[in-house]
Amino acid sequence: MAIIFVVLQLVLIIWELDRKGQGMWFMLLQLIPVFLLITSLLYSQNIDSGLKKLETNVMMLLIPIMLFLNRRFFTAETQRKTMLFFIGVAVVVSARVLFQVIVTGKLIPVIQMEGGYYLIRTFLEKKSGFHPTYFSLILAIALFGVIAILLKKKGRILYQTLGVGCIVALSGGLLLAMSKMILASTLMIGAVTVVVSLNRKQALIVSVVSVIVIIFSVLAIKPLKERSTELLQAIFQEKVDQQNPDSMRRGVYQSTFAVISEHPVFGVGIGDAQEKLNAEYDKRGFELAKKQNFNSHNSYLNFWLTSGITSIVFFTLLQFIQIGIAIANRNKLHFAVTTLLSLSFLTENVLSRQDGVFTYAFFSTFFVYSSWVKYQGKLAINGKFLSQPLTGVQRFAQEITRRLVSKSSSYMMVAPVVAIPYSGRHVSVKPFSETIWEQVTLPIYLRFIGSPPLLNLCNTAPLCYNGNIVTLHDAAFKENPMWFSSQFVNWYNFLIPRILKRSKAVFTVSQFSKRELVKHFQLPAEKITVTYNGIPDFVGEEKVQPPVNQGNYLLMVGSFSKRKNQEYVINCFLKWENAPVNLVLVGAEVELLQKEDHVVEQVKTSSCIQHIQNATDQELMGLYQNAVGCIYTPYYEGFGIPVLEALAFKKPIIVSDIPVFRELFEGYVTFVRLDDEDHLRDTIRQLLNNQSHNNKSIATANSDLFSKYSYGVSASIIHEKMTNNNL
């Protein structure tokens, strides 16, 4: 059957091969433990034994590759039909065995006799063709599938009736097999899966009833009671009792660890593992274990025993990652099956037989690609900016995001915060925040849901992620590192060139910034698309009272930093006796990049300067509406949102004479030199005395600039790029 399966997969591959590498990381991770097993053959003495064991494990190599290459064929319907078929087969097999046990009259006598469960397991293995452990594993997976279907088909009597019948047949087979770990894991995982789907009262009732049923079953059913008693005896016995299977398992573990301790790094080799174990059994006097060639009875330890510490690390990591993928995709069935397999590895070497290998290799791969189906076509947005103070960069991200999510339901916001002010799909992902969240939590989560394209709107992006689309607003840290802290410059010098190089597309906010990115990072110009800032949504709302004293004032908006150059304007006003207007500064004292302590202190002691931190949109609107004019004089800028905002509120504005403002706003603003405070004062007087000219320029700006500099236009450009299949 395995060979037929692989051949059919190869036919599909030849028919329509999916060569895209999305999700390849998972397949490669799956193959690493197998390759390490193959490598261990090089230092095995018994090559023939090693080759036979590799033959048993070959499906752990072939199935992940086949399913990866054909993952484009996976859909939600594929998963549904596959599980229905699998459930049907498992129910038929279990019902057949139960029927044969009952009609032969073996069930009641065996249940009543001492040690009867051994006879049941022998009978079951003979009639089903499966070892009880693998029989239990298959039935448990099918049982989880039935539970998942019933939870989705609530209230449908036909489904409920069929489901109950399937549960009875599968549960009966599980009880017959008496595989303790799988039975206990099934009860625990099944209860958790059901409980989380119920309200608090229902969950409490189900939990109490489940505990009562388990206790009653253990006490009333003799084989279960015997198995439980053996387990308790094995736990509290000091010496290994070879007549007690659970105690003997402890002896097997002791022997396995003894062999591992002699070869911890590379293991003993896949061909020599059993021989080394038998020698240790003989040394310890475990005759039964030696006679029966007991393996390690633990899949994790078996990887360590055969191919070393690296092997068990990757295999264990693979189990945690699969559970993480199930949680990230909120796939309860995937979570149940993956957790069951991971727990079963603790007490059985499930991968020592081909039926166990095939079951694990198929389902551990199948559910991953099936879980990723619902994220096909999704476009993720990096929501780190939602946890940051609002500056121009964050304003751009908010305005663009709001328009993107209104354009298409394919966008999903992934953020480190719970409260997300956008309609559509959003996900709050923990733990961590800020840089650690962006560089660790975010890329792991995205890979766990199938690696969708990620739109980054605020300069930075996850370094270890291949699906980035990056917006870099300027290259200020390259232009003058002295404007920023050394820690910030070092981090950006490391991060930015790397993410730009690997990004599928790059956006920036002006032609000037585009030239800067080409100059500083040697990017091809065709890779960079200009998406201008625009008028924020709060412009045009009803007038509100500003949170400042009434009077004439010039408004300067921007977080305090050397680059923004508030000190130039502040010094001008501090030395200006009887200034015709006051100065109102709006912006955080501490920008992420730099803190200007001496400037802040000067502002606090001045009678003609007022500083407002963290203004809301409503407060900022009132400040713009009541200002006689605005001023904005940075040394370097990528766009200059405060300039466009001032023009939108029909306010004259004085700006620094720098290339980006010449490109964007020449003819609509008043330029000023940055090396002459007297010149600035003269310019302010001219602005106050020439209102009619200012009003004419502003009217022209409203008709010309705002159709060009628009968040709606920029969002459309970004959306077109994001939905480009070649991206």
Buried (B, 14 or more C-beta within 10 A) or exposed (E): EBEEBBEEBBEBBEEEEBEEEBBEEBBEBBBBBBBBBBBBBEBBEBBEBBBEBBEBBBBBBBBBBBBBBBBBBBEEEBBBEBBEEBBEEBBEBBBBBBEBBEEEEBBEEBBEEEEBBBBBBEBBBEBBEBBBBBBBBBBBBBBBBBBBBBBEBEEEEEBEEBBEEBBBBBBBBBBBBBBBBBBBBBBBBBBBBBBEBBEEEEBEEBBEEBEEEBEEBEEEBBBBBBBBEBBEEBEEEEEBBBEBBBBBBBBBBEBBBBBBEEBEEBBBBBBBBBBBBBBBBEEBEBEEBBEEEBBBBBBBBBBBBBBBBBBBBBBBEBBEBBBBBBBBBEBBBBBBBBBBBBBBBBBBBBBBBBBBBBBBBBBBBBBBBBBBBBBBEBBBBBBBBBEBBBBBBBBBBBBBBBBBBBBEEBBBBBBBBEEBEBEBBBBBBEEBBEEEBBBBBBBBBBBBBBBBBBBBBBBBBBBEBBBBBBBBBBBBBBBEBEBBEEEBBEBBEEBBBEBBEBBBBBBBBBBBBBBBBBEBBEBEEEBBBBBBBBBBEBBEEEEBEBBBEEEEBBBBBBBBBBBBBBBBBBBBBBEBEEBEBBBBBBBBBBBBBBBBEEBBEBBEEBEBBBBBEEBEBBBBBBBBBBBBBBBBBBBBBBBBBBBBBBBBBBBBBBBBBBBBBBBBBEEBBBBBEBEEBEEBBEBBEBBBEEEEEBEEBBEEBBEEBBEEBBBBBBBBBBBEBBBEEEE
